[in-house]
Amino acid sequence: GAGVSQSPSNKVTEKGKDVELRCDPISGHTALYWYRQSLGQGLEFLIYFQGNSAPDKSGLPSDRFSAERTGGSVSTLTIQRTQQEDSAVYLCASRRTGQQPQHFGDGTRLSIL
Amino acid sequence: AQKITQTQPGMFVQEKEAVTLDCTYDTSDQSYGLFWYKQPSSGEMIFLIYQGSYDEQNATEGRYSLNFQKARKSANLVISASQLGDSAMYFCAMREAYSGGGADGLTFGKGTHLIIQP
């Protein structure tokens, strides 16, 4: 497909488990972004990649969160030892260059029981 | 202080009327970009319109236009001839060139829930 693809679309897991969320950006888009959307916090920026590098990881909420990107394409957001407050929709976006807009995937709805 | 302020949590508008969604922003950067996104109940974030801080003309995209008032730090979205399908959450967002600390992410407002009534 032509858009940003995220998987899984829904994930339910028990507190304390690790989860991996995947994002496949639009082909040719060099920049990739992760956001979190929750009722209490709205839309929060987490991290971005330019190529495979993440210049600033300060948006990640805790050291339980990590992300990587390989081959300038697919990215994985990993949450270790999940907590209930991690429940949210995790959105991925990609952008070509310059002032081009970010294009979002449909998100992964994460529920921690 | 909030970087993006959307003062209208919800709006009801009659179909075919024009709608203005308010957005004010706060930045010390000279170079920045302003974006509007639409999020229907299905959840996807749809890009609507972009305004660069150096753009002299207000941006327009079909029925969408951006009323950019730089001195007032205002970037209101105007939807002309509203349709039932315009019912959604609308988010104003900003990308700062320098104050973002290299993070390059968008800062979003809390959104306006627009409901178009027949």
Chai-1 contact restraints between the chains, C-beta under 6 A:
chainA,res_idxA,chainB,res_idxB,connection_type,confidence,min_distance_angstrom,max_distance_angstrom,comment,restraint_id
A,Y33,B,G105,contact,1.0,0.0,6.0,A-B,restraint_1
A,G42,B,K110,contact,1.0,0.0,6.0,A-B,restraint_2
A,L43,B,F108,contact,1.0,0.0,6.0,A-B,restraint_3
A,F45,B,G105,contact,1.0,0.0,6.0,A-B,restraint_4
A,Y48,B,D104,contact,1.0,0.0,6.0,A-B,restraint_5
A,Y48,B,G105,contact,1.0,0.0,6.0,A-B,restraint_6
A,P55,B,G102,contact,1.0,0.0,6.0,A-B,restraint_7
A,D56,B,G101,contact,1.0,0.0,6.0,A-B,restraint_8
A,D56,B,G102,contact,1.0,0.0,6.0,A-B,restraint_9
A,D56,B,A103,contact,1.0,0.0,6.0,A-B,restraint_10
A,Q99,B,G33,contact,1.0,0.0,6.0,A-B,restraint_11
A,Q99,B,G52,contact,1.0,0.0,6.0,A-B,restraint_12
A,P101,B,F35,contact,1.0,0.0,6.0,A-B,restraint_13
A,P101,B,F47,contact,1.0,0.0,6.0,A-B,restraint_14
A,P101,B,Y50,contact,1.0,0.0,6.0,A-B,restraint_15
A,F104,B,M45,contact,1.0,0.0,6.0,A-B,restraint_16
A,D106,B,E44,contact,1.0,0.0,6.0,A-B,restraint_17
A,G107,B,G43,contact,1.0,0.0,6.0,A-B,restraint_18
